[in-house]
């Protein structure tokens, strides 16, 4: 990869820095998130410091690409937005894009019969190559791009030689084709071109020898026979087929015209790469290969065409993809490209008999010879299509019965079917369900449709538009149609109008393009009124997704009935079904609790909410939210019993007589997996219920308390804060204020502030919480507040105050027989004694805490105690024992999914290894701890981890890396004020 400024080549730095540059250039001006860059450059072996290394690489690239830019001035070449970067470049500035444009233009010229123009474009594109693409650039992204570009290069070379054959230049290309075949021995089209060139040069024996060598190579290296093209070519050479001879030099060079009824391709097509790959694979398949046998054997061709069903909701781009794929593959089907619209979702679908009549006429059957009746036309159609290579696009089918009579009787045909239905009774294994475009693809669509300058000129407004459209292609095209040609600021005006949910769908209409009309068709196709009601009602919930049990609770029906509604909505593409991935990491496979979850596309949610309204809907929503939050509270409580045994009283919260199933978890892993899967839904429903008054403050406080352990351990601190603040707000604003719920909310806010090292805020919230608990007569709540308050005093260096609060908390916990809470107070007292240098007292507190865990049957909750005991062992210079304590602490934390506690254990293990001189182990533990702290989003903890890692790196002799870590620590601390 080379970069030039005029005639001068620029040094773009070390290999991984060039890999970052390559990713940004390949993104074609779209923003690429830092985490995606890390994955693209390092793959699965990225160190914890990789995101910071990316920042460094970007800073260096900016200096290289903008040498004259003033310090701290706004970058104009390599742009930033949040943690994402973009490098807009004109297509003419990047050779790879120039080559792809030339290749696309060549194919267009060939389809028009302009062989000379096609040849010029191919030569122009291939001349840009100076060697392997992205040579020497590391990382999985570069490797993927290398393979993709090399495949395009080979396809371009093949097309160039095919053109030269058509122009009668077979003698001159034999040496070049021989070299290309030797370099790519498994590439069958190169072999076929070489065979044909040799045959036309009157070198039949050599041509047949190429086939023999191809057969042997494919069998030995790939275990398959040559494909149909090579076998047919060998047979035709043996038979002396005159059709293989070069055309009369005096004849026209125009391509033989074929029937081509395909709609025009889309000039601004973007994305759908994986779907296009699947269609290409299908088109390249000649049926199941037979076991290798004697060279030259030709198996009988099948009579079943290759079929791909492209399905998805209205406006998702089914027809656009099918037409684009058909144009790309058209050259493979010289006998015709047929198109028929079946109007599958209209009031009167087109009858197969009428479609067959038109297709037969297009294939050369005179109208007066068309038989009457579906059966007779089907028979004639199969006769006419037998043995032909046709491409057939059947657009907008509703039922498989519409499609079956239209299938050609040749295994060499490709049939592309688009449908809003899944057509499950159509015999095909290639079903492509389209989903919304990703952010980069959506951004690319707007740039293609409107132009780079308008899109790049309003990045913030464009981002708002992308968020609202959520990758829906029709919505994006409507926006493009409405802003195209407008003066600067058009995206800003459109974004402002789209932010209003009530007018959003009305704005997404331009001419005959209308998102709402497209969605209405799918809604009208639902099988019954109950399914339509479920679609409307569930759209009212402000949750990211739903399980079957969530829908059952909200609708007040059985799980079986709810699943039926969800599946009906999924079949109509009004919901998307997906399998969540939860509970999995490098230590073991994920644990799945719910088989499927369901979610609305944002525009479908808005559409559903607009189908009904009024006071009745608001009342219904409150009833739904009340049922759903009660169900969630029961499930969260059941999970908390397993994850924090000893911390829950065991009370069940499910209301009597509710028809939905109660959650049962048999292991902590199941409970943790469910919490990860359902977290967004639990949070969304709880906050919406609080906002509408569907739940009392006590229920919200209970939910916050029970889910807090999970949220804290797994780093979901923003969710923890939102629930706690809403609990306080609701408790104070409720018609019947609830001081106990307020005390609970303030306890959570104070605990969170302490975890973030916002010690003044933590002290104030916990004092207020303790006072409210005392006023309400809740001694256990008072003790929990005092315990956490004591820890805050400890961190502030106020040891006398810390001792008083912690000893009082311990006394209450012992009096009220709360061993788990008493063990936490002992842990904090152990920390206090450790800070004061009283190691014996600290050790005794840990021993007492471990005994409490053992006596109460909860030894798995002893991770914090073992972590503190490891610190004490370090203070006693018993570093080997300290390492063992931290290992046991880490293992317990990891088994419970407690990322917060695991990070502490790893960080302190690094300190113990360092004291023993085990540099490699110390660095490994430090990097793992840093990775967890970064995942937790804790700036203070991240700064501590960077500092500790720097100390270890210094001791190990890696001063440069150590200094980089100290720089990152200072940067992390700069954010703690916010």
ABEGO torsion letter per residue (X at the ends): XBBBBEABBBBAEBAAAAAAAAAAAAAGGBBBBAAAAAAAAAEAABBAAAAAAAAAAAAAAAAAABAABBBGBBBAABBBBEABBBBBBBAAABAAAAAAAAAAAAAAAAAAGBAAAAAAAAAAAAAABAEBBGBGBBEAAAAAAAAAAAAAAAAAAAAAAAAAAAAGAAAAAAAAAAAAAAABAABAAAAAAAAAAAAAAGBAAAAAAAAAAAAAAAAAAAGBBBBAAAAAAAAAAAAGBAAABBBBAABBABBBBBBBABBBBBAABBEGAAAAAAAAAAAABAEBBBBBBBBGBBBBBBABBBBBBBBEBBGAGAAAAAAAAAAAAAAABAAEBBBBBAGAABABBBBAAAAAAAAAAAAGBBAAABBBEAAAAAAAAAAAABGBBBBBBBBGBABAAAAAAABBBBAABBBBBBBABAGAABBBABBBBBBBBBAAAAAAAAAAAAEAAAAAABAAAAAAAAAAAGGBAAAAAAAAAAABGBBBGAAAAAAAAAABAAAAAAABBBEABBAAAAAAAAAAABABAAAAAAAAAAAABBBABBBAAAAAAAAGBBAAAAAAAAAAAAAAGABBBBBBBBGBBAAEBBBBABABBBBBBAAAAAAAAAABBEAAAAAAAAAAAAAAAAAAAAAAAAAAAAABBGABAGBBABBBGBABBBBBBABAAAAAAAAAAAAAAAAAAAAAAAAAGABBAAAAAAAAAAAAAAAAAAGBAAAAAAAAAAAAAAAAABABBBAAAAAAAAAAAAAAAAAAGBAAAAAAAAAAAAAAAAAAGBAAAAAAAAAAAAAAAAAAGBAAAAAAAAAAAAAAAAAAGBAAAAAAAAAAAAAAAAAAGBAAAAAAAAAAAAAAAAAAGBAAAAAAAAAAAAAAAAAAGBAAAAAAAAAAAAAAAAAAGBAAAAAAAAAAAAAAAAAAGBAAAAAAAAAAAAAAAAAAGBAAAAAAAAAAAAAAAAAAGBAAAAAAAAAAAAAAAAAAAX
